[in-house]
Amino acid sequence: MLNSAYSFEDAQKNRVSFPPATAPGIVRKEWREQWANATEKEKDAMRWFSSDCMSVLNSNKENMPNDLNGYLNLMGNMKDYIERYNHCPGVDQTVYESLVNVCNKFETELNKYN
């Protein structure tokens, strides 16, 4: 923030990490816990997944999820989105599998609150 013209409030609104600051607390908590318990390989997959999530969310700002069910729906949409990596030329199949694992694990944790 020191090297940008953003105020603290603008920095919070313009974060490019998943989950965004506007996500419900339980969503942010579960992502933090998943990150804390992840291996380095799992963290790499989480970074990739996070980037894809933010791409999906930023391209669809008018339908930004604002509750637990919205994020559960997003996980369903993400499964469709990451299908593009399945048997994609030039992309190792383990990338697809690791992204599916991240999505499924996160969705399972969120479903515990539903």
N, C-alpha and C positions, 0 to 999 in steps of 0.2 A: 504494500500500500504506500510505502514511503516513496517509491519511484513512479507513482501514478498520480493522476489528478483526481482520483476517486476519494470521496468522503467515506467514512466508515459505512454509512447507510448504503451508498452506491456500491461499495465493494461487496456488501452482503447480497444485494440484489443481482449483481453481475458475476457471482461465483460460477465457475465452470467445473464444478466437481459434483459428484453424485454421492449421496442425495443432496439436492439443493437445500439451502437454508430454510426454504419455505416448506420443506417436507415435515410431516408430523414427527414428533419426538421419537415415537417408537420405531419409525422407519430409520431415522438417523442412528438411534441406539443399536438396532440390530446390525446395521452396516458396520458401525464401529466395532462391535463385538466380533463379527465375522472377520473383519480385517485384523483384529488383535490376535485371533486364533489361527490365522492363515500362515501357510508356509510361504517361502519366497516365490515359488512357482504359482501358488494360488493367488498371491498378491499381484503377480504379473497379469493373470487372467482377470482379476478384479479391476485392475487399471484399464484394461482393454474394454471390459464390460461397462465400466463407468463412463468411458469416452463414448461408447455406442449409445448408452442411456441418455447422456446429455445431448447427443445429436438428435435422437428421437424427440426428447422433450423440447429442445430449442426449435425444432421444425414444426412443432405443434403447440405453441405457447397458449393458444386459446383453450386447449383442453388439458392444461397442466393439472395433474392430480393434486388434490388437497386433503385427502383422507386416506385411511388404510386401504379401503376398497379400490381407490384410484391407483394406488401403487401395486396392488394385486393384479389389477387389470393391465397395468404397465408391464408387469412380468410376463403376462400372456402375450402382449404385443412384442416384447423383447424376444421371446422364443421364436416368433415369426421372423423378426428382424435378423436374428443371428443365424437363421437357416441359410442365409446367403453364403456363410462360410462352410457349409456342409459340402464336401467334395468340390471345393472351389480350386481351380487350377492356380498353383503358386502359393496356396495356403495349406500348411500342414494340417491334417485332420485332427491332430491333438488340440489345435487352437479352437476349433468348433466344439470339441468335446469339453474342453475346460470352460468355455463360455456357457455351455448348457449346464454344466455342474454348478457354476456360480449362480446362475439364474434359478435353478431348482432349489439349491440350498437356501438362498435368500427368500424365495417364495415360501418354502416350508417353514422358515422361522416366522415370517409375517403371518402365515395362516394360523399360528398358535394364538394370535390375538383376535382372530375373526370369530 
